Amino acid sequence: MTHGRTFDELALGDVVSFTRRFDVTSYEAFASTTGDRNPLHRDTAYASATTFGVPVVPLFLAASPFSAIAGMGLPGVRSLILESTLRPVAPTPYDTDLVYSGIVVDRSAATRTIRLRVLAAHGRTVVVDGRMTVQVRDDGQADADTDELPVERATEARRALILGGTGAIGSAIGRALAKEGWELLIQHRPAGRKKAEALAATLATDVVLVEADLADATGASAVAEHLRRSPVLTVVHSASPPVHDTTATHVAVGHDSLVAVAHAALPEMLRRQQGNVILIGSTAVHHPPGGWEAYVAAKSASSSFVDSLHVTYAPYGISATTVAPSRVLSAFSAGLPGSNAASLLPEEVAEAVLLEIAGEGGGYVALEPGLRRRGRFGFVETVARPPTAPPLFAASANVVANDVVDDDQQLDRLVRRYIEAGPGVSLAGAGVGVTPGWNSLAQIEILLAVESELGIQFSATELDETSTFDGLRRLVGVKRHRA
C-alpha cells in the first residue's frame, strides 16, 4: 500500500529506473489500441529496404513506459502530467532490454510541480529523450493498491574509479575523494601491488584494488568487465607510461584503455543520468618538446575522445572533461626538461578534478601555476572562474540572470512565449483566465520559467499576486530588489 510521494519528499537528482523489452506481442497490442499498422514497425521485408534495415518499435510505444516514471515513481500515485515532449534519438530495436530512467531536474514550490528528464537507452545508446512537467497533487490521499518504483538519491552514487591510481596525481585525487566520503576503485599495475595496498591503508573509505596492466588490451578489458559488475559514475584516467615509451604503449595506456573503460561505464551513467569522465591530459600538446611525439599523440587522441563524449552525453547529465596540467612536481616529471620551471602540486590537479566532479562544466581545462583556463580541445579561452563550484545538485536549479538585462524585458518575453502573444499584443491587464492562451497550464510554465531564468523563488502564499502580468512584475521587482 502506498500514498505516493509528497512534494517535500522529492529533491533534485532523485532518479527512478527500470527495464522493459518490446516484442511482436507488444506491437500487436499497441497496433490494436492505436490503429497504427505502419509496415516499418512490423514488416521485415518492407523494413529491410529502408535505412533502418529491420522493423523498429514505434516512437509512442517506445515512450509509453515514461508514464510509469511519473505515475509510479516521481511522484507516484499523486502525479498529474501537465506537459511532455519527446525526441527520438536513435531507432528503438525489438527484443532488446531498454533501460528507462527519470530524474528530477527542477522543482517549483509555488506550483508544486517537478520537471523530469526521461530517457530510454540500450547500452550506451539513447533511443528516446524527453521532458515532463508533473504536478504533485494534494488530493486523493487514500491508499492505492499498487507498488511504487524505488527512488535513488543523488548522494547514493559516490563511487569513483581511478586509472593510474598509485601515481602522484592519481594518489592525490584518491585522497581528495576519500576525504569527501567517496568509495574508490583504484587500478594499479601488477608490479605496483604493494604501493596500492599501502595507499589503500591510508584512505578512510572503502577501497577496491583493481590489478590490471593497461598496456595490454586484456588489462583494459578486465577493468571494463569489473565496471559492468560493479558500476561507478565517475571515471578518472590518470594513467600514463613514461614520456619516452613507445607509441604503441602510449596509445594503449593513454587512449585505448580510456575508451574501453568509458564505454563500459556509460550504461550506468545513462541509467542514473549523471556521471563524469575525466582525463588527466597535458598542456604539452600545445607546445610539445622534441621527442615527446608518442606522449603528445596519445594525449591528443584521448582529449579528442573526451571532447566528443561531452558533446554526445552532456544533454543527459554526463560530463566529460580533460584536465590538462602543465608540469607537475612528481617522480614522473623528474629528469625531464624544464626542471627549473614553476610546477603544480599534485594536490592542485586533484582540486581541479573535484571542481569538475562538482559540476563546473566539462570540455577542456588547462592548468598552470596560478591560472586555470577553460575551453574545448584545440582552443582554450582564458576565463575567470570562482574558487569553488556548486554541488552536484544545488538547492535550486535556477540560473541567475545577467543583471545587465532588464527584468521587465525578460518577464515580457517569457510571458509572451508561453501565451503565444505577439509583440503587438498589450500585456497591460493581462492575466490568467483573462488573456487568450493564459490558462492554468501556461501559468505554471510561466512561473517555472521565471524562477529558472530570473533566479528567484515564489512561495505558495504568493500565487495570487502572480496571476496577472502587472502583479507578477511587481512581485519580481520586490524579490530582485531584496536580492
DRENDO-1510 file (C-alpha; in Angstrom, 1 decimal, always signed):
<recs>
REC; n; res; u; v; w
REC; 1; MET; +0.0; +0.0; +0.0 .
REC; 2; THR; +1.2; +3.5; -0.8 .
REC; 3; HIS; +0.1; +7.1; -0.6 .
REC; 4; GLY; +2.5; +8.4; -3.2 .
REC; 5; ARG; +5.4; +10.8; -2.5 .
REC; 6; THR; +4.6; +14.3; -1.3 .
REC; 7; PHE; +6.2; +17.4; -3.0 .
REC; 8; ASP; +8.6; +17.9; +0.0 .
REC; 9; GLU; +9.8; +14.3; -0.3 .
REC; 10; LEU; +11.2; +14.9; -3.8 .
REC; 11; ALA; +14.6; +16.5; -4.4 .
REC; 12; LEU; +16.8; +17.5; -7.4 .
REC; 13; GLY; +18.7; +14.5; -8.6 .
REC; 14; ASP; +16.1; +11.9; -7.5 .
REC; 15; VAL; +16.0; +9.0; -10.0 .
REC; 16; VAL; +13.8; +6.1; -10.8 .
REC; 17; SER; +14.7; +3.4; -13.4 .
REC; 18; PHE; +13.5; +0.1; -14.7 .
REC; 19; THR; +13.9; -2.2; -17.7 .
REC; 20; ARG; +11.4; -3.0; -20.5 .
REC; 21; ARG; +11.5; -5.1; -23.7 .
REC; 22; PHE; +9.2; -4.9; -26.7 .
REC; 23; ASP; +8.4; -7.9; -28.9 .
REC; 24; VAL; +5.8; -8.8; -31.6 .
REC; 25; THR; +3.1; -9.2; -28.9 .
REC; 26; SER; +3.8; -5.7; -27.5 .
REC; 27; TYR; +3.4; -4.3; -31.0 .
REC; 28; GLU; +0.2; -6.1; -31.8 .
REC; 29; ALA; -1.4; -4.8; -28.5 .
REC; 30; PHE; -0.2; -1.3; -29.4 .
REC; 31; ALA; -1.5; -1.5; -33.0 .
REC; 32; SER; -4.8; -2.8; -31.8 .
REC; 33; THR; -5.2; +0.2; -29.5 .
REC; 34; THR; -3.9; +2.9; -31.8 .
REC; 35; GLY; -4.7; +1.6; -35.3 .
REC; 36; ASP; -1.0; +2.3; -36.3 .
REC; 37; ARG; +0.0; -0.6; -38.5 .
REC; 38; ASN; +2.8; +1.1; -40.4 .
REC; 39; PRO; +4.8; -1.7; -42.1 .
REC; 40; LEU; +8.1; -0.1; -40.8 .
REC; 41; HIS; +7.1; -1.5; -37.4 .
REC; 42; ARG; +6.1; -5.0; -38.4 .
REC; 43; ASP; +7.0; -6.0; -42.0 .
REC; 44; THR; +10.6; -7.4; -42.2 .
REC; 45; ALA; +10.6; -7.3; -46.0 .
REC; 46; TYR; +9.5; -3.7; -46.1 .
REC; 47; ALA; +11.8; -2.5; -43.3 .
REC; 48; SER; +14.8; -4.3; -44.9 .
REC; 49; ALA; +14.5; -1.9; -47.9 .
REC; 50; THR; +14.6; +1.2; -45.6 .
REC; 51; THR; +17.6; +2.9; -44.0 .
REC; 52; PHE; +16.7; +1.1; -40.8 .
REC; 53; GLY; +17.2; -2.4; -42.2 .
REC; 54; VAL; +14.9; -4.1; -39.7 .
REC; 55; PRO; +11.5; -3.2; -38.1 .
REC; 56; VAL; +11.7; -0.7; -35.4 .
REC; 57; VAL; +9.5; +0.0; -32.3 .
REC; 58; PRO; +7.0; +2.9; -32.9 .
REC; 59; LEU; +8.0; +6.0; -31.0 .
REC; 60; PHE; +4.9; +6.2; -28.9 .
REC; 61; LEU; +5.2; +2.5; -27.9 .
REC; 62; ALA; +8.9; +3.1; -27.0 .
REC; 63; ALA; +7.9; +6.2; -25.0 .
REC; 64; SER; +4.9; +4.6; -23.2 .
REC; 65; PRO; +6.9; +3.5; -20.1 .
REC; 66; PHE; +7.6; +7.2; -19.4 .
REC; 67; SER; +4.1; +7.3; -18.0 .
REC; 68; ALA; +5.1; +4.9; -15.2 .
REC; 69; ILE; +8.1; +7.1; -14.3 .
REC; 70; ALA; +5.6; +9.8; -13.2 .
REC; 71; GLY; +2.7; +7.6; -12.2 .
REC; 72; MET; +4.7; +5.1; -10.2 .
REC; 73; GLY; +7.8; +6.9; -9.1 .
REC; 74; LEU; +8.2; +10.7; -9.4 .
REC; 75; PRO; +6.0; +11.4; -7.5 .
REC; 76; GLY; +3.9; +8.2; -7.9 .
REC; 77; VAL; +0.2; +8.0; -7.4 .
REC; 78; ARG; +0.0; +11.7; -6.6 .
REC; 79; SER; +1.1; +12.6; -10.2 .
REC; 80; LEU; -0.6; +14.6; -12.8 .
REC; 81; ILE; +1.3; +15.0; -16.0 .
REC; 82; LEU; +0.9; +18.6; -17.3 .
REC; 83; GLU; +3.2; +18.6; -20.3 .
REC; 84; SER; +5.6; +16.3; -22.1 .
REC; 85; THR; +8.0; +16.4; -25.1 .
REC; 86; LEU; +9.6; +13.5; -26.9 .
REC; 87; ARG; +12.6; +13.3; -29.2 .
REC; 88; PRO; +13.6; +10.1; -31.0 .
REC; 89; VAL; +17.5; +9.9; -30.9 .
REC; 90; ALA; +18.1; +6.5; -32.5 .
REC; 91; PRO; +15.9; +3.6; -33.8 .
REC; 92; THR; +14.4; +1.5; -31.0 .
REC; 93; PRO; +15.1; -2.2; -31.6 .
REC; 94; TYR; +12.7; -5.1; -30.8 .
REC; 95; ASP; +13.7; -7.9; -28.4 .
REC; 96; THR; +16.3; -5.7; -26.7 .
REC; 97; ASP; +16.4; -4.7; -23.0 .
REC; 98; LEU; +15.8; -1.0; -22.8 .
REC; 99; VAL; +16.6; +1.0; -19.6 .
REC; 100; TYR; +14.1; +3.7; -18.7 .
REC; 101; SER; +15.0; +6.4; -16.2 .
REC; 102; GLY; +13.7; +9.7; -15.0 .
REC; 103; ILE; +15.4; +12.3; -12.9 .
REC; 104; VAL; +14.1; +15.5; -11.2 .
REC; 105; VAL; +15.9; +18.4; -12.8 .
REC; 106; ASP; +13.8; +21.3; -11.4 .
REC; 107; ARG; +11.0; +21.8; -8.8 .
REC; 108; SER; +8.7; +24.7; -8.0 .
REC; 109; ALA; +7.2; +25.1; -4.5 .
REC; 110; ALA; +4.8; +27.7; -5.8 .
REC; 111; THR; +3.2; +25.4; -8.3 .
REC; 112; ARG; +4.1; +22.2; -6.6 .
REC; 113; THR; +5.4; +20.9; -9.9 .
REC; 114; ILE; +8.6; +19.0; -10.8 .
REC; 115; ARG; +10.4; +18.8; -14.1 .
REC; 116; LEU; +11.7; +15.4; -15.2 .
REC; 117; ARG; +14.2; +14.4; -17.8 .
REC; 118; VAL; +13.3; +11.0; -19.1 .
REC; 119; LEU; +15.4; +8.7; -21.2 .
REC; 120; ALA; +15.2; +5.3; -22.8 .
REC; 121; ALA; +18.5; +3.6; -23.7 .
REC; 122; HIS; +20.1; +0.3; -24.6 .
REC; 123; GLY; +23.8; +0.1; -23.7 .
REC; 124; ARG; +25.3; +3.5; -24.2 .
REC; 125; THR; +22.8; +4.4; -26.9 .
REC; 126; VAL; +19.9; +6.8; -26.1 .
REC; 127; VAL; +16.9; +6.0; -28.2 .
REC; 128; VAL; +14.3; +8.4; -26.8 .
REC; 129; ASP; +14.9; +11.6; -24.9 .
REC; 130; GLY; +12.0; +13.5; -23.2 .
REC; 131; ARG; +10.9; +16.1; -20.7 .
REC; 132; MET; +7.9; +16.0; -18.4 .
REC; 133; THR; +6.3; +18.6; -16.2 .
REC; 134; VAL; +4.4; +16.8; -13.4 .
REC; 135; GLN; +2.2; +18.3; -10.7 .
REC; 136; VAL; +2.3; +16.7; -7.2 .
REC; 137; ARG; -1.4; +16.5; -6.2 .
REC; 138; ASP; -2.6; +17.1; -2.7 .
REC; 139; ASP; -5.9; +15.3; -3.2 .
REC; 140; GLY; -6.5; +11.5; -3.3 .
REC; 141; GLN; -4.8; +10.5; -0.1 .
REC; 142; ALA; -6.4; +7.1; +0.2 .
REC; 143; ASP; -4.1; +4.1; -0.1 .
REC; 144; ALA; -3.5; +2.8; -3.6 .
REC; 145; ASP; -3.2; -0.9; -4.2 .
REC; 146; THR; +0.0; -0.7; -6.1 .
REC; 147; ASP; +3.7; -0.7; -5.5 .
REC; 148; GLU; +5.7; +2.3; -6.4 .
REC; 149; LEU; +9.1; +2.4; -8.1 .
REC; 150; PRO; +12.1; +2.9; -5.7 .
REC; 151; VAL; +13.7; +6.3; -5.8 .
REC; 152; GLU; +17.5; +6.6; -5.8 .
REC; 153; ARG; +19.1; +9.8; -4.3 .
REC; 154; ALA; +21.9; +11.7; -6.0 .
REC; 155; THR; +24.1; +11.2; -2.9 .
REC; 156; GLU; +23.9; +7.4; -3.2 .
REC; 157; ALA; +26.2; +7.3; -6.2 .
REC; 158; ARG; +29.6; +8.4; -4.8 .
REC; 159; ARG; +31.9; +5.7; -6.2 .
REC; 160; ALA; +34.8; +6.5; -8.5 .
REC; 161; LEU; +37.3; +4.5; -10.5 .
REC; 162; ILE; +40.8; +6.0; -10.8 .
REC; 163; LEU; +43.0; +4.6; -13.5 .
REC; 164; GLY; +46.7; +5.0; -12.6 .
REC; 165; GLY; +45.6; +5.4; -9.0 .
REC; 166; THR; +49.0; +4.9; -7.5 .
REC; 167; GLY; +50.8; +7.7; -9.4 .
REC; 168; ALA; +51.4; +11.1; -7.8 .
REC; 169; ILE; +48.3; +12.7; -9.4 .
REC; 170; GLY; +46.1; +9.6; -9.1 .
REC; 171; SER; +47.0; +9.2; -5.4 .
REC; 172; ALA; +46.2; +12.9; -4.7 .
REC; 173; ILE; +42.9; +12.5; -6.4 .
REC; 174; GLY; +42.1; +9.4; -4.4 .
REC; 175; ARG; +43.0; +11.1; -1.1 .
REC; 176; ALA; +40.8; +14.1; -2.1 .
REC; 177; LEU; +37.8; +11.9; -3.0 .
REC; 178; ALA; +38.2; +9.8; +0.1 .
REC; 179; LYS; +38.2; +12.9; +2.3 .
REC; 180; GLU; +34.8; +13.8; +0.7 .
REC; 181; GLY; +33.5; +10.3; +1.6 .
REC; 182; TRP; +33.7; +8.7; -1.9 .
REC; 183; GLU; +34.2; +4.9; -2.3 .
REC; 184; LEU; +37.1; +4.2; -4.6 .
REC; 185; LEU; +38.2; +1.6; -7.2 .
REC; 186; ILE; +41.9; +2.1; -7.7 .
REC; 187; GLN; +43.5; +0.5; -10.8 .
REC; 188; HIS; +47.2; -0.4; -10.5 .
REC; 189; ARG; +49.8; -2.4; -12.4 .
REC; 190; PRO; +50.8; -5.9; -11.1 .
REC; 191; ALA; +54.2; -4.5; -10.2 .
REC; 192; GLY; +52.6; -1.8; -8.1 .
REC; 193; ARG; +50.5; -4.0; -5.8 .
REC; 194; LYS; +52.4; -3.2; -2.6 .
REC; 195; LYS; +52.2; +0.5; -3.3 .
REC; 196; ALA; +48.5; +0.3; -4.0 .
REC; 197; GLU; +47.9; -1.7; -0.7 .
REC; 198; ALA; +49.9; +0.9; +1.2 .
REC; 199; LEU; +47.8; +3.7; -0.3 .
REC; 200; ALA; +44.5; +2.0; +0.4 .
REC; 201; ALA; +45.5; +1.5; +4.0 .
REC; 202; THR; +45.8; +5.3; +4.4 .
REC; 203; LEU; +42.4; +6.1; +2.9 .
REC; 204; ALA; +39.5; +6.3; +5.4 .
REC; 205; THR; +37.0; +4.9; +2.9 .
REC; 206; ASP; +36.0; +1.7; +1.1 .
REC; 207; VAL; +38.7; +0.9; -1.4 .
REC; 208; VAL; +38.7; -1.9; -4.1 .
REC; 209; LEU; +42.0; -2.5; -5.8 .
REC; 210; VAL; +41.8; -3.5; -9.4 .
REC; 211; GLU; +45.0; -5.0; -10.7 .
REC; 212; ALA; +45.5; -4.6; -14.5 .
REC; 213; ASP; +48.2; -3.8; -17.0 .
REC; 214; LEU; +46.7; -1.1; -19.2 .
REC; 215; ALA; +49.5; -1.6; -21.8 .
REC; 216; ASP; +47.8; -4.9; -22.6 .
REC; 217; ALA; +44.3; -4.9; -24.2 .
REC; 218; THR; +43.3; -7.7; -21.9 .
REC; 219; GLY; +44.0; -5.5; -18.9 .
REC; 220; ALA; +41.7; -2.7; -20.1 .
REC; 221; SER; +39.1; -5.3; -20.9 .
REC; 222; ALA; +39.4; -6.7; -17.3 .
REC; 223; VAL; +38.8; -3.3; -15.8 .
REC; 224; ALA; +35.8; -2.7; -18.1 .
REC; 225; GLU; +34.3; -6.1; -17.1 .
REC; 226; HIS; +34.8; -5.1; -13.5 .
REC; 227; LEU; +32.8; -2.0; -14.0 .
REC; 228; ARG; +29.9; -3.9; -15.6 .
REC; 229; ARG; +29.7; -6.0; -12.4 .
REC; 230; SER; +30.4; -3.1; -10.0 .
REC; 231; PRO; +29.4; +0.2; -11.7 .
REC; 232; VAL; +30.7; +3.7; -10.9 .
REC; 233; LEU; +29.5; +7.1; -12.0 .
REC; 234; THR; +32.9; +8.8; -12.0 .
REC; 235; VAL; +36.0; +7.6; -14.0 .
REC; 236; VAL; +39.3; +9.5; -13.7 .
REC; 237; HIS; +42.0; +8.5; -16.1 .
REC; 238; SER; +45.4; +9.5; -14.8 .
REC; 239; ALA; +47.5; +6.6; -16.1 .
REC; 240; SER; +50.5; +7.2; -18.4 .
REC; 241; PRO; +53.6; +5.3; -19.3 .
REC; 242; PRO; +57.0; +7.2; -19.2 .
REC; 243; VAL; +57.2; +10.1; -21.7 .
REC; 244; HIS; +59.7; +8.3; -23.9 .
REC; 245; ASP; +58.0; +5.0; -24.1 .
REC; 246; THR; +56.8; +3.6; -27.4 .
REC; 247; THR; +53.9; +5.0; -29.4 .
REC; 248; ALA; +52.0; +1.6; -29.1 .
REC; 249; THR; +52.3; +1.7; -25.3 .
REC; 250; HIS; +51.2; +5.3; -25.1 .
REC; 251; VAL; +48.2; +4.7; -27.3 .
REC; 252; ALA; +47.2; +1.5; -25.4 .
REC; 253; VAL; +47.5; +3.1; -21.9 .
REC; 254; GLY; +46.6; +6.7; -22.7 .
REC; 255; HIS; +43.8; +6.2; -25.2 .
REC; 256; ASP; +42.5; +2.7; -25.8 .
REC; 257; SER; +42.1; +1.9; -22.1 .
REC; 258; LEU; +40.1; +5.2; -21.6 .
REC; 259; VAL; +37.8; +4.3; -24.5 .
REC; 260; ALA; +37.2; +0.8; -23.2 .
REC; 261; VAL; +36.5; +1.9; -19.6 .
REC; 262; ALA; +34.4; +4.9; -20.5 .
REC; 263; HIS; +32.2; +2.7; -22.8 .
REC; 264; ALA; +31.7; +0.2; -20.0 .
REC; 265; ALA; +30.8; +3.0; -17.5 .
REC; 266; LEU; +28.3; +4.8; -19.8 .
REC; 267; PRO; +25.3; +2.5; -19.4 .
REC; 268; GLU; +25.1; +3.0; -15.7 .
REC; 269; MET; +25.7; +6.8; -16.1 .
REC; 270; LEU; +22.8; +6.9; -18.5 .
REC; 271; ARG; +20.6; +4.9; -16.1 .
REC; 272; ARG; +21.4; +7.4; -13.3 .
REC; 273; GLN; +21.5; +10.4; -15.8 .
REC; 274; GLN; +24.7; +11.7; -14.1 .
REC; 275; GLY; +28.3; +10.9; -14.3 .
REC; 276; ASN; +31.8; +12.2; -15.0 .
REC; 277; VAL; +34.6; +11.0; -17.3 .
REC; 278; ILE; +37.8; +13.0; -16.5 .
REC; 279; LEU; +41.1; +12.6; -18.4 .
REC; 280; ILE; +44.3; +14.0; -16.9 .
REC; 281; GLY; +45.8; +15.5; -20.1 .
REC; 282; SER; +48.8; +17.7; -20.5 .
REC; 283; THR; +49.5; +21.2; -21.8 .
REC; 284; ALA; +52.4; +19.7; -23.7 .
REC; 285; VAL; +50.0; +19.0; -26.5 .
REC; 286; HIS; +50.0; +22.8; -27.2 .
REC; 287; HIS; +53.8; +23.2; -27.3 .
REC; 288; PRO; +55.4; +19.7; -27.4 .
REC; 289; PRO; +59.1; +19.3; -26.7 .
REC; 290; GLY; +61.2; +17.3; -29.1 .
REC; 291; GLY; +61.0; +13.6; -28.6 .
REC; 292; TRP; +57.6; +13.7; -26.9 .
REC; 293; GLU; +55.6; +12.8; -30.1 .
REC; 294; ALA; +54.2; +9.5; -28.8 .
REC; 295; TYR; +53.1; +11.0; -25.5 .
REC; 296; VAL; +51.5; +14.0; -27.2 .
REC; 297; ALA; +49.8; +11.9; -29.8 .
REC; 298; ALA; +48.1; +9.7; -27.1 .
REC; 299; LYS; +47.1; +12.7; -25.0 .
REC; 300; SER; +45.7; +14.5; -28.1 .
REC; 301; ALA; +43.7; +11.4; -29.2 .
REC; 302; SER; +42.3; +11.0; -25.7 .
REC; 303; SER; +41.4; +14.7; -25.4 .
REC; 304; SER; +39.6; +14.5; -28.7 .
REC; 305; PHE; +37.7; +11.4; -27.5 .
REC; 306; VAL; +36.7; +13.2; -24.2 .
REC; 307; ASP; +35.5; +16.2; -26.2 .
REC; 308; SER; +33.3; +14.0; -28.3 .
REC; 309; LEU; +31.9; +12.3; -25.2 .
REC; 310; HIS; +30.9; +15.6; -23.7 .
REC; 311; VAL; +29.2; +16.8; -26.9 .
REC; 312; THR; +27.2; +13.5; -27.1 .
REC; 313; TYR; +26.3; +12.9; -23.5 .
REC; 314; ALA; +26.2; +16.3; -21.7 .
REC; 315; PRO; +22.4; +16.7; -22.6 .
REC; 316; TYR; +21.8; +13.6; -20.4 .
REC; 317; GLY; +23.7; +14.8; -17.3 .
REC; 318; ILE; +27.0; +13.2; -18.1 .
REC; 319; SER; +30.1; +15.5; -18.2 .
REC; 320; ALA; +33.4; +14.7; -19.8 .
REC; 321; THR; +36.5; +16.8; -19.2 .
REC; 322; THR; +40.2; +16.9; -20.0 .
REC; 323; VAL; +42.1; +18.5; -17.1 .
REC; 324; ALA; +45.4; +19.4; -18.7 .
REC; 325; PRO; +48.1; +20.5; -16.2 .
REC; 326; SER; +51.5; +21.9; -17.1 .
REC; 327; ARG; +54.5; +20.4; -15.3 .
REC; 328; VAL; +53.5; +18.7; -12.1 .
REC; 329; LEU; +56.0; +18.1; -9.2 .
REC; 330; SER; +56.3; +14.3; -9.2 .
REC; 331; ALA; +58.6; +11.4; -9.9 .
REC; 332; PHE; +57.0; +11.1; -13.4 .
REC; 333; SER; +58.4; +14.5; -14.4 .
REC; 334; ALA; +61.8; +14.2; -12.6 .
REC; 335; GLY; +64.6; +14.4; -15.0 .
REC; 336; LEU; +62.5; +15.8; -17.9 .
REC; 337; PRO; +63.4; +19.1; -19.5 .
REC; 338; GLY; +62.2; +22.2; -17.6 .
REC; 339; SER; +63.0; +21.1; -14.1 .
REC; 340; ASN; +63.6; +24.7; -13.1 .
REC; 341; ALA; +60.2; +25.8; -14.3 .
REC; 342; ALA; +57.4; +26.5; -11.9 .
REC; 343; SER; +55.4; +23.3; -11.2 .
REC; 344; LEU; +52.0; +22.5; -10.0 .
REC; 345; LEU; +51.5; +20.3; -7.0 .
REC; 346; PRO; +49.5; +17.0; -7.5 .
REC; 347; GLU; +47.0; +18.3; -4.9 .
REC; 348; GLU; +46.3; +21.3; -7.2 .
REC; 349; VAL; +45.4; +18.9; -10.0 .
REC; 350; ALA; +43.2; +17.0; -7.6 .
REC; 351; GLU; +41.4; +20.1; -6.6 .
REC; 352; ALA; +40.6; +20.9; -10.2 .
REC; 353; VAL; +39.3; +17.4; -10.7 .
REC; 354; LEU; +37.0; +17.8; -7.7 .
REC; 355; LEU; +35.6; +21.0; -9.2 .
REC; 356; GLU; +34.8; +19.2; -12.4 .
REC; 357; ILE; +33.0; +16.4; -10.5 .
REC; 358; ALA; +31.1; +19.0; -8.6 .
REC; 359; GLY; +29.6; +20.2; -11.8 .
REC; 360; GLU; +31.5; +23.2; -13.1 .
REC; 361; GLY; +31.4; +22.3; -16.8 .
REC; 362; GLY; +33.1; +19.8; -18.9 .
REC; 363; GLY; +35.2; +20.3; -22.0 .
REC; 364; TYR; +38.9; +21.2; -21.6 .
REC; 365; VAL; +40.6; +22.8; -18.6 .
REC; 366; ALA; +44.3; +23.9; -18.9 .
REC; 367; LEU; +46.1; +24.3; -15.6 .
REC; 368; GLU; +49.2; +26.3; -15.0 .
REC; 369; PRO; +50.6; +27.7; -11.7 .
REC; 370; GLY; +48.1; +30.5; -10.7 .
REC; 371; LEU; +46.0; +30.1; -13.8 .
REC; 372; ARG; +43.0; +27.9; -14.9 .
REC; 373; ARG; +41.6; +28.3; -18.4 .
REC; 374; ARG; +38.5; +26.6; -19.9 .
REC; 375; GLY; +37.6; +25.9; -23.5 .
REC; 376; ARG; +37.4; +23.0; -25.8 .
REC; 377; PHE; +40.2; +20.9; -27.0 .
REC; 378; GLY; +42.2; +22.8; -29.6 .
REC; 379; PHE; +41.0; +26.2; -28.3 .
REC; 380; VAL; +41.4; +27.2; -24.7 .
REC; 381; GLU; +39.8; +30.5; -23.7 .
REC; 382; THR; +41.0; +32.5; -20.7 .
REC; 383; VAL; +38.0; +32.8; -18.4 .
REC; 384; ALA; +37.9; +33.9; -14.8 .
REC; 385; ARG; +36.5; +31.1; -12.6 .
REC; 386; PRO; +35.3; +31.2; -9.0 .
REC; 387; PRO; +37.5; +29.3; -6.5 .
REC; 388; THR; +34.6; +26.9; -5.7 .
REC; 389; ALA; +31.9; +25.2; -7.7 .
REC; 390; PRO; +28.3; +24.3; -6.8 .
REC; 391; PRO; +27.5; +20.9; -5.5 .
REC; 392; LEU; +26.3; +18.2; -7.9 .
REC; 393; PHE; +22.7; +19.1; -7.3 .
REC; 394; ALA; +22.3; +22.5; -5.7 .
REC; 395; ALA; +19.3; +23.5; -3.5 .
REC; 396; SER; +17.8; +25.1; -6.6 .
REC; 397; ALA; +18.3; +24.5; -10.3 .
REC; 398; ASN; +17.8; +28.2; -11.0 .
REC; 399; VAL; +20.2; +30.1; -13.2 .
REC; 400; VAL; +20.8; +33.7; -12.1 .
REC; 401; ALA; +20.1; +36.0; -15.0 .
REC; 402; ASN; +22.6; +38.6; -16.1 .
REC; 403; ASP; +21.8; +41.7; -14.2 .
REC; 404; VAL; +22.6; +43.8; -17.3 .
REC; 405; VAL; +19.4; +42.5; -18.9 .
REC; 406; ASP; +16.3; +44.4; -17.8 .
REC; 407; ASP; +13.9; +42.3; -15.7 .
REC; 408; ASP; +10.8; +43.7; -17.2 .
REC; 409; GLN; +12.0; +42.9; -20.7 .
REC; 410; GLN; +12.8; +39.3; -19.7 .
REC; 411; LEU; +9.4; +38.9; -18.0 .
REC; 412; ASP; +7.6; +40.4; -21.0 .
REC; 413; ARG; +9.5; +37.9; -23.3 .
REC; 414; LEU; +8.7; +34.9; -21.0 .
REC; 415; VAL; +5.0; +35.6; -20.7 .
REC; 416; ARG; +4.6; +36.2; -24.5 .
REC; 417; ARG; +6.4; +32.9; -25.1 .
REC; 418; TYR; +4.0; +30.8; -23.1 .
REC; 419; ILE; +0.8; +32.5; -24.0 .
REC; 420; GLU; +1.9; +32.8; -27.7 .
REC; 421; ALA; +1.3; +36.6; -27.8 .
REC; 422; GLY; +3.0; +38.6; -30.5 .
REC; 423; PRO; +4.7; +42.0; -29.9 .
REC; 424; GLY; +1.5; +43.8; -30.9 .
REC; 425; VAL; -0.5; +42.3; -28.0 .
REC; 426; SER; -0.5; +44.5; -24.9 .
REC; 427; LEU; +0.1; +42.8; -21.6 .
REC; 428; ALA; -1.4; +45.6; -19.6 .
REC; 429; GLY; -4.2; +44.0; -17.5 .
REC; 430; ALA; -3.3; +40.5; -18.9 .
REC; 431; GLY; -3.7; +37.6; -16.6 .
REC; 432; VAL; -5.0; +34.0; -16.0 .
REC; 433; GLY; -8.4; +33.5; -17.5 .
REC; 434; VAL; -8.5; +37.0; -18.9 .
REC; 435; THR; -6.0; +36.8; -21.8 .
REC; 436; PRO; -6.3; +34.2; -24.5 .
REC; 437; GLY; -3.7; +31.5; -24.0 .
REC; 438; TRP; -3.0; +32.4; -20.4 .
REC; 439; ASN; -4.6; +29.3; -18.8 .
REC; 440; SER; -3.7; +27.3; -15.7 .
REC; 441; LEU; -1.0; +25.3; -17.6 .
REC; 442; ALA; +0.5; +28.4; -19.1 .
REC; 443; GLN; +0.6; +29.9; -15.7 .
REC; 444; ILE; +2.6; +27.0; -14.3 .
REC; 445; GLU; +5.0; +27.2; -17.3 .
REC; 446; ILE; +5.5; +30.9; -16.8 .
REC; 447; LEU; +6.2; +30.6; -13.1 .
REC; 448; LEU; +8.7; +27.8; -13.7 .
REC; 449; ALA; +10.5; +29.8; -16.4 .
REC; 450; VAL; +10.6; +33.0; -14.2 .
REC; 451; GLU; +12.0; +31.1; -11.3 .
REC; 452; SER; +14.6; +29.4; -13.5 .
REC; 453; GLU; +15.7; +32.4; -15.7 .
REC; 454; LEU; +15.4; +35.2; -13.1 .
REC; 455; GLY; +16.9; +33.2; -10.2 .
REC; 456; ILE; +14.0; +33.8; -7.8 .
REC; 457; GLN; +11.6; +31.6; -5.9 .
REC; 458; PHE; +7.9; +32.0; -5.3 .
REC; 459; SER; +6.0; +30.7; -2.3 .
REC; 460; ALA; +2.5; +29.2; -2.3 .
REC; 461; THR; +1.2; +32.2; -0.5 .
REC; 462; GLU; +2.3; +34.5; -3.4 .
REC; 463; LEU; +0.4; +32.7; -6.1 .
REC; 464; ASP; -2.5; +35.2; -6.2 .
REC; 465; GLU; +0.0; +38.0; -6.9 .
REC; 466; THR; +1.3; +36.1; -9.9 .
REC; 467; SER; -2.0; +35.6; -11.7 .
REC; 468; THR; -1.7; +38.9; -13.6 .
REC; 469; PHE; +1.2; +40.4; -15.6 .
REC; 470; ASP; +1.2; +43.6; -13.5 .
REC; 471; GLY; +1.1; +41.7; -10.2 .
REC; 472; LEU; +3.9; +39.3; -11.4 .
REC; 473; ARG; +6.0; +42.3; -12.5 .
REC; 474; ARG; +5.6; +44.0; -9.1 .
REC; 475; LEU; +6.5; +40.8; -7.2 .
REC; 476; VAL; +9.6; +40.1; -9.3 .
REC; 477; GLY; +10.7; +43.7; -8.8 .
REC; 478; VAL; +10.4; +43.3; -5.0 .
REC; 479; LYS; +12.2; +40.0; -4.9 .
REC; 480; ARG; +15.0; +41.2; -7.1 .
REC; 481; HIS; +15.4; +44.4; -5.0 .
REC; 482; ARG; +15.7; +42.2; -1.9 .
REC; 483; ALA; +18.3; +40.1; -3.5 .
</recs>
